[in-house]
Amino acid sequence: MTDLPRLQLLECVLEAVSVGTVVLDRQHRIVLWNKWMSRHSGWDLHRAVGADLFALLPELRGGRVQAAVTQALENNFSSLLSQTLNRSPFPLFSNPAAQARGERMQQAVAVTPLALPGVERHCLIQLTDVSMAAGREKLLREQTELLRMQTFSDGLTGVANRRAFDVAIDREVRRAKRNGSMVSLLMIDIDYFKPYNDHYGHQQGDQCLIQVSSALQALLQRSVDMLARYGGEEFAVILPDNDGQQAMHMARTLHARIEALALPHESAPGPVKHVTVSIGVATLAAGRHGEVAALIGAADHALYAAKRQGRNGIVAAPDELI
Ligand SMILES: Nc1nc2c(ncn2[C@@H]2O[C@H](COP(=O)(O)OP(=O)(O)OP(=O)(O)O)[C@@H](O)[C@H]2O)c(=O)[nH]1
């Protein structure tokens, strides 16, 4: 240890630390304002010391900082201000460029009562720049969201993928059983898609899948309805709270929309020379104890019946299947 007087050493430390340090007396007058505060606020020591904090920074009046200062001075309580409520209570800037952009520093603020011998209680406000950590946190949140989207959406069409479908159908069937409500399922398959690919090429086949899926998606108005790519050229639509009639109505609407798209399909074996779909419809009736597999099986069965009947049509599963 050097011979440096202890007070002088403490002063040096106070000016060197990367923490904003402000001490207020009982009347909210600033008695200490360190270099960090001057650097990030633009107000030097002479302007700050002696001033009432809430006169100097009127925007702090009536807010959480004033409440915390009162708690410290009146009740001897420490507070750590939550960053979720206000990330930047003080008008501080990490650097001049951020100040020019009007981008405030994100702050962690701690307010602590100071019991000084022989004088009335003071309070210490400590401020830390957490902008970098907050930035990293934001990036992490964005990456997590992107990952979630990639995990649950189909890379080609952007609609929900098979994994998302599996989760959703399970959830909706359980919800229907719990509430004694219904849930319907449509299985939609593009007809003669292999000859389409063979004739127009795989890339055009991909475009066809994109056009069909976005046309279907555009018709689902309720947020609870879900279109998913079930596999290859097969799509599924979950319709919570829809009975067989409502599901049939939706199937006809979707079918007609694909007809109206009139995407050319020169190599289709039949007389119809545009892209068509076959649809199987199944409903889990209220009060029945059908399982997810039974509902999917019934919709699939109905879809293959539609294929057998010549394609470009809709078949509903008989009630007793589920
Ligand atoms: N372009 C493209 N083709 C795909 C994709 N996924 C599956 N397919 C093709 O879809 C075709 C499906 O053919 P099939 O299952 O024989 O059925 P289909 O020719 O549509 O005949 P039906 O369903 O009986 O009317 C196959 O040729 C697959 O290669 C994809 O992501 N992109």
The ligand as a Gaussian input file, in Angstrom:
#p B3LYP/6-31G(d) Opt

LIG

0 1
 N      -41.548000     -29.742000     -57.346000
 C      -41.739000     -30.447000     -56.239000
 N      -42.275000     -31.652000     -56.320000
 C      -42.497000     -32.360000     -55.203000
 C      -42.183000     -31.843000     -53.957000
 N      -42.534000     -32.767000     -53.009000
 C      -43.041000     -33.810000     -53.673000
 N      -43.040000     -33.579000     -54.998000
 C      -43.472000     -34.449000     -56.103000
 O      -44.854000     -34.688000     -55.995000
 C      -45.120000     -35.863000     -56.781000
 C      -46.230000     -36.640000     -56.123000
 O      -46.548000     -37.633000     -56.997000
 P      -47.541000     -38.814000     -56.658000
 O      -47.530000     -39.089000     -55.180000
 O      -47.222000     -39.951000     -57.574000
 O      -48.951000     -38.236000     -56.922000
 P      -49.608000     -37.518000     -58.172000
 O      -48.802000     -37.607000     -59.420000
 O      -49.940000     -36.139000     -57.719000
 O      -50.898000     -38.347000     -58.373000
 P      -52.240000     -38.296000     -57.532000
 O      -51.935000     -37.739000     -56.191000
 O      -52.716000     -39.709000     -57.469000
 O      -53.175000     -37.422000     -58.293000
 C      -43.807000     -36.622000     -56.894000
 O      -43.373000     -36.571000     -58.247000
 C      -42.857000     -35.823000     -56.026000
 O      -41.556000     -35.781000     -56.559000
 C      -41.594000     -30.558000     -53.890000
 O      -41.262000     -30.010000     -52.830000
 N      -41.400000     -29.888000     -55.049000

